[in-house]
Amino acid sequence: MGTTFFVTHTGTLEVSVNGNVVNTLMEGQAFGGLALLYNCPRTATVKALIDAGVWGANGHNFKQVLAQNAANRQADNLKFLDSIKVFDGLNQKQKDQIALSALSEWFDAGQRVATQGETLAAIYFVKKGGLKVMTGGEVKADGKFSGGNEEHHLSSGEYIGAALLLSAKTRPMWENTLLADAKTELLCISVKDLKEILGNNLAKILETALVNKGLRMCPVMSQFSSTQRNDIAKAIVIKDLPAGAAVQEGVRYIVVLEGSVTGMHKEEEVTLERAQWLEDGGLLESESSAEAKSEIRRVHDGEGNGARVGFLTKEGLLSALKELGLAAIGNAEEAGAVRTRRATVGAELSEEHGKLSEQLEIASDLTRKLIVAKKAREASSERRSVTSPECF
C-alpha cells in the first residue's frame, strides 16, 4: 500500500509494470500519487538508472495539501460565479456544485478557444490574460485562424457565453470566434455539467430561479412560504420588451430578467438592471381596492436595446391567492399575521413534540429497567435451579 508521494530531484528513474518498462522519470516529475488517492497497492516498480535523489511527502500531508487546494479552488471559483449574473437566482448548494465542476484552462497567445458556428460547450470567465472576440475570418488547414475583425475585447474579470445559454435556441452556437490575445487562464463552466446539476432546460431553470429570488427578497412576498411563492411565481407574466416598448400599466411587482428598464416608483424615476425588482407596497390590499393606483408606473425599456421582464398584476396575484385558499388576506399586515400564526403553531407543535419525546424517553427508560429486572429474576431462577434442584 502506498504511503509516500515522490518528486524526482536528481537523476533518472525507470518505471515498469509486470517487468515491462512504461515510463522514464526525469528531474521534477512525480510518482506515487495514484496509490495514495485511491488507497490501493502500488501498480508499478520504480528504480534508479543512475544515482538519483527524490523528495518525499507522507500520505497524510499529501492528502491535506490536496484538500486545501481543492477548498481554495472552490472558494476562488465561487467568487467568479457570484459575478456572473446569469447565476444570480441559484441557491448556495447549486453554486457550490457548479464551482466544484468548473475547470481552469490555459491558452497560448493566438490559440482558438471557440469557433464561430460551433455548438456552445462552455461559459468562459477570464481569470488572467484576455480574449479577442472576432467576426469573420477563417480557420486554415493547419488549424490557425486567419483574417477577421476584432469586435471587442474581454479582460480579466469578464465572461462570455452566458447570454447564449439563455437564448431560446435548442442548440445555441457561438456567433464569434474567441482567440487568446496572450497567455490566458480561463475558468470553464461546462454546459454538460450545468445540465447535470440544474436540468436540461437551462434557460427556463435559470430564469425561474431569478424570478423566485426576487419574490424571496420582497418584504410582502417573503411573508409566504416557499411552496406558496412557487405557486405565486406561476402567475408572473414573462415578456420581451422591444426597443422603446413599455410594460402595461397596473403592474404591482416587476423583476428584470435581461437588459434594463426605467419607470416611476412613488413619483421617483428609477432604473432597474438584471435581477433587480420593484414591489407595490399595496400589493396585498383587498379586492375592493383593486382599482387603487399602483406605485409602479410608466415602465419601459431603459437602454433602447430591448429587455426581458417578469411582472405580476393585481388580478394575477388575486387569482394565485384564490388557488392557494388565501383570498381572504387583505393586506401586508394580515399576510404577516398568517406567517406569525404559522410560526406560533409550529412552535406549539415543536413544544408538544418535545414533551412527547420526553415522555417516550421516560417510558423507554422504564421499559429498559423492567427488562433488566426480568433478566435478573431469570438469572436468579437459573442459579437456584443449579444450587437447589429440589425446589423444582
C-alpha positions in Angstrom: 0.0 0.0 0.0 1.4 3.4 -0.9 2.4 5.7 1.9 4.5 8.4 0.2 4.3 10.8 -2.7 7.7 11.3 -4.5 9.1 14.0 -6.7 12.4 13.4 -8.6 15.1 15.8 -7.5 18.1 14.4 -9.5 18.9 11.5 -11.7 16.8 9.3 -13.9 14.2 6.7 -12.8 12.7 3.8 -14.7 9.0 2.8 -14.2 8.0 -0.7 -15.1 4.7 -2.7 -14.7 4.9 -6.5 -14.7 8.5 -6.3 -15.9 7.7 -4.0 -18.9 9.2 -0.5 -18.9 6.4 2.0 -19.3 8.0 5.3 -18.5 11.2 7.2 -17.6 11.1 10.0 -15.0 13.4 13.0 -15.0 14.0 15.9 -12.6 10.8 17.5 -11.4 8.5 14.5 -12.3 6.4 12.8 -9.7 5.1 9.4 -8.8 3.2 7.6 -6.1 0.1 9.8 -6.2 -2.4 7.3 -7.5 -1.8 4.8 -4.8 -2.4 7.5 -2.2 -5.5 8.9 -3.9 -7.2 5.5 -4.2 -5.8 3.8 -1.2 -4.5 0.9 -3.3 -1.3 -1.0 -3.6 1.4 0.5 -5.9 0.8 -0.7 -9.5 4.4 0.0 -10.8 8.0 -0.6 -9.8 10.4 2.5 -9.9 14.1 2.1 -9.9 17.1 4.4 -10.3 19.0 4.1 -13.6 21.8 6.3 -12.3 22.4 7.9 -8.9 19.3 9.7 -8.1 17.6 11.7 -5.3 13.9 12.2 -4.6 11.7 14.3 -2.3 9.0 12.6 -0.4 5.8 13.7 1.3 3.9 11.2 3.5 0.3 10.3 2.6 -1.3 12.3 5.3 0.4 15.6 4.3 -0.2 14.8 0.6 -4.0 14.5 1.2 -4.1 17.6 3.4 -2.5 19.7 0.7 -4.9 18.3 -2.0 -7.9 19.0 0.2 -6.7 22.6 1.0 -6.0 23.2 -2.7 -9.5 21.9 -3.6 -11.1 24.2 -1.0 -9.1 27.2 -2.2 -10.0 26.5 -5.8 -13.7 26.2 -4.9 -13.6 29.5 -3.0 -12.0 31.2 -5.9 -14.5 29.7 -8.4 -17.4 30.8 -6.2 -16.1 34.4 -6.3 -16.1 34.3 -10.1 -19.6 32.6 -10.2 -21.0 35.4 -8.0 -20.0 37.9 -10.6 -21.8 36.0 -13.5 -25.3 37.5 -13.4 -26.9 34.5 -15.1 -26.5 32.6 -11.9 -28.0 35.3 -9.6 -31.1 33.2 -8.8 -29.3 30.0 -7.8 -29.1 28.8 -4.2 -25.7 28.3 -2.5 -25.8 24.5 -2.8 -26.3 24.8 -6.6 -23.4 27.3 -6.8 -21.2 25.0 -4.7 -21.8 22.2 -7.1 -21.0 24.3 -10.2 -17.9 25.7 -8.5 -16.7 22.1 -8.0 -17.3 21.2 -11.6 -15.6 24.3 -13.1 -12.1 23.8 -14.6 -9.2 26.2 -15.2 -7.6 26.0 -18.7 -4.6 27.8 -20.1 -4.4 29.1 -23.7 -1.4 30.4 -25.6 -1.5 33.7 -27.4 -3.4 33.3 -30.7 -4.9 30.0 -29.7 -8.6 29.4 -30.5 -10.9 29.0 -27.6 -14.1 28.7 -29.6 -15.0 29.0 -33.2 -18.0 30.8 -34.8 -20.7 28.2 -35.7 -19.6 25.7 -33.0 -22.2 24.5 -30.5 -21.9 26.3 -27.2 -20.0 23.9 -24.9 -19.0 26.1 -22.0 -19.2 29.6 -20.5 -15.7 31.2 -20.2 -14.6 33.5 -17.5 -11.2 35.4 -18.0 -9.1 34.9 -14.9 -5.8 36.1 -16.4 -4.9 37.5 -19.8 -7.6 38.4 -22.3 -9.8 37.2 -25.2 -10.3 38.7 -28.7 -13.9 38.4 -29.9 -13.7 38.1 -33.6 -16.2 38.3 -36.5 -15.5 36.9 -39.9 -12.1 35.2 -40.7 -11.5 31.6 -41.3 -9.7 28.6 -39.9 -6.9 27.3 -42.1 -6.0 23.7 -42.7 -3.3 23.9 -40.1 -5.8 24.9 -37.5 -4.7 28.6 -37.3 -7.2 31.4 -37.5 -6.7 34.0 -40.3 -8.4 37.3 -41.1 -11.5 38.6 -39.3 -12.1 41.8 -37.3 -11.9 42.2 -33.6 -15.5 43.1 -32.4 -14.5 43.7 -28.8 -12.0 42.5 -26.1 -12.5 40.7 -22.8 -10.2 41.4 -19.9 -9.7 39.8 -16.6 -13.0 39.6 -14.7 -15.2 39.5 -17.8 -17.0 36.4 -19.2 -18.8 35.3 -22.4 -21.3 32.6 -23.3 -24.0 33.3 -20.6 -26.3 35.2 -22.9 -26.2 32.4 -25.5 -27.1 30.0 -22.7 -30.3 31.9 -22.0 -31.3 32.0 -25.7 -34.4 30.1 -26.8 -32.4 28.1 -29.3 -32.3 24.3 -28.7 -28.6 24.2 -29.6 -27.1 27.7 -29.2 -23.9 28.3 -31.3 -21.0 30.7 -31.0 -21.7 33.8 -33.0 -18.0 34.8 -32.8 -14.5 33.2 -32.8 -12.6 33.6 -29.5 -8.8 34.0 -29.6 -6.4 34.3 -26.6 -4.5 37.6 -27.0 -1.8 36.5 -24.6 -1.1 33.6 -22.2 -4.6 33.4 -20.8 -6.2 31.4 -18.0 -9.9 30.8 -18.3 -12.4 29.3 -15.9 -14.5 27.0 -18.0 -18.1 26.1 -16.9 -19.3 23.1 -19.0 -22.8 23.3 -20.3 -23.0 19.5 -19.9 -22.1 19.8 -16.2 -24.6 22.6 -15.8 -27.4 20.4 -17.2 -26.4 17.5 -14.9 -26.6 19.9 -11.9 -29.6 22.0 -12.8 -31.6 20.2 -15.5 -31.8 20.1 -19.3 -33.8 23.3 -19.9 -31.1 25.7 -18.6 -32.7 28.9 -19.9 -36.0 28.2 -18.2 -34.5 26.9 -15.0 -32.2 29.9 -14.6 -35.0 32.4 -15.4 -37.3 30.7 -12.9 -34.6 30.8 -10.2 -34.2 34.5 -10.8 -38.0 35.2 -10.5 -38.1 33.2 -7.3 -35.2 35.0 -5.8 -36.9 38.3 -6.5 -40.0 37.1 -4.6 -37.9 35.9 -1.7 -36.4 39.4 -1.4 -39.7 41.3 -1.4 -40.9 42.4 2.0 -44.5 41.4 1.2 -43.9 38.2 -0.8 -41.4 37.0 1.8 -44.4 36.5 4.2 -45.4 33.5 2.2 -43.9 30.0 2.5 -41.5 28.8 -0.3 -44.2 26.5 -1.7 -46.7 29.4 -1.8 -44.2 31.6 -3.5 -43.5 29.0 -6.1 -47.3 28.9 -6.9 -47.5 32.7 -7.0 -44.5 32.7 -9.4 -46.6 30.8 -11.9 -48.9 33.9 -12.1 -46.0 36.1 -13.2 -46.1 37.1 -16.8 -42.8 36.9 -18.7 -42.5 39.4 -21.6 -39.8 40.6 -24.0 -39.8 44.4 -24.5 -38.7 45.5 -27.9 -36.6 48.7 -28.0 -38.7 51.6 -26.7 -41.6 49.4 -25.6 -43.5 49.8 -22.3 -45.0 47.5 -19.7 -48.7 47.6 -19.3 -50.0 49.9 -16.5 -51.3 48.4 -13.3 -48.2 46.3 -12.6 -47.8 45.6 -8.8 -44.4 43.7 -9.0 -41.7 43.6 -11.6 -38.3 41.9 -11.9 -35.8 42.4 -14.7 -34.5 39.2 -16.3 -32.4 40.7 -19.1 -31.4 44.3 -20.0 -32.7 47.2 -18.0 -35.9 49.2 -17.6 -36.8 52.7 -16.5 -40.0 53.9 -14.8 -41.7 55.7 -11.9 -42.0 54.4 -8.4 -43.7 56.6 -5.8 -43.3 59.6 -8.1 -39.5 59.0 -8.4 -37.7 57.9 -11.6 -35.9 54.6 -11.1 -33.8 52.3 -13.4 -33.7 48.6 -12.8 -30.9 46.3 -14.1 -30.9 42.5 -14.4 -32.0 40.7 -11.1 -33.4 44.0 -9.6 -37.1 44.3 -8.7 -39.8 46.7 -7.5 -42.8 45.9 -5.4 -46.0 47.9 -4.8 -46.5 48.5 -1.1 -50.2 47.9 -1.6 -49.7 44.6 -3.3 -51.9 42.6 -0.9 -54.7 45.1 -0.5 -58.2 43.6 -0.6 -60.0 43.0 -3.9 -62.3 46.1 -3.2 -59.1 48.2 -3.6 -58.1 46.6 -6.9 -58.6 49.8 -8.8 -56.2 51.7 -6.5 -53.4 53.4 -8.3 -50.2 51.3 -8.5 -46.9 52.8 -7.2 -45.2 51.4 -10.3 -45.9 53.3 -13.4 -44.6 54.1 -17.0 -42.1 51.3 -17.0 -40.2 51.0 -20.4 -37.0 49.6 -21.9 -34.2 51.6 -20.4 -31.3 51.4 -22.9 -33.1 51.2 -26.2 -31.8 47.7 -26.8 -34.9 45.8 -25.5 -35.4 44.0 -22.2 -37.0 40.9 -20.7 -39.1 41.3 -17.6 -41.4 39.3 -15.3 -44.4 41.2 -13.8 -47.4 40.5 -11.6 -50.7 42.3 -11.9 -53.2 42.7 -9.1 -55.6 40.3 -10.9 -52.8 37.7 -11.4 -52.0 37.8 -7.7 -55.6 37.5 -6.6 -56.1 34.5 -8.8 -53.0 32.8 -7.4 -54.2 33.6 -3.8 -57.5 32.0 -4.5 -55.8 28.9 -5.8 -53.9 28.8 -2.5 -57.0 29.3 -0.4 -55.7 32.7 0.8 -58.1 35.0 -0.9 -59.2 36.4 2.5 -55.8 38.1 3.0 -56.4 41.8 2.7 -53.1 43.5 3.3 -49.4 43.0 4.2 -50.2 43.1 7.9 -52.6 40.3 7.5 -50.1 38.3 5.5 -47.6 38.9 8.3 -50.2 37.7 10.7 -50.7 34.5 8.7 -46.9 33.9 9.0 -47.0 34.7 12.7 -49.8 32.2 13.3 -47.9 29.6 11.3 -44.8 30.2 13.3 -46.9 30.1 16.6 -48.5 26.8 15.6 -45.1 25.5 14.6 -43.6 26.5 18.0 -46.6 24.8 19.8 -46.2 21.7 17.7 -42.4 21.7 18.5 -43.1 22.1 22.2 -45.6 19.3 22.1 -43.1 17.2 20.2 -40.5 17.9 22.8 -42.9 16.9 25.6 -43.8 13.7 23.8 -40.2 12.9 23.2 -39.5 13.4 26.9 -42.4 11.1 27.8 -41.2 8.4 25.3 -37.7 8.7 26.8 -39.1 8.1 30.3 -41.2 5.2 29.0 -38.2 3.7 27.3 -36.1 4.1 30.4 -38.9 2.4 32.4 -39.1 -0.4 29.8 -35.3 -0.9 30.0 -35.5 -1.2 33.8 -38.3 -3.7 33.6 -36.3 -5.8 31.1 -33.2 -5.7 33.3 -35.3 -6.7 36.3 -36.9 -9.5 34.4 -33.5 -10.8 33.2 -32.2 -10.5 36.8 -35.1 -12.7 38.0 -34.5 -15.2 35.3 -30.8 -15.3 36.1 -31.6 -15.8 39.8 -34.0 -18.6 38.9 -31.4 -20.3 36.9 -28.9 -20.1 39.7 -31.5 -21.6 42.1 -32.1 -24.4 39.6 -28.4 -25.3 39.8 -27.9 -24.9 43.6 -31.4 -26.1 44.7 -32.8 -28.7 42.2 -35.1 -30.0 44.9 -37.1 -26.8 44.6 -38.4 -27.8 41.2 
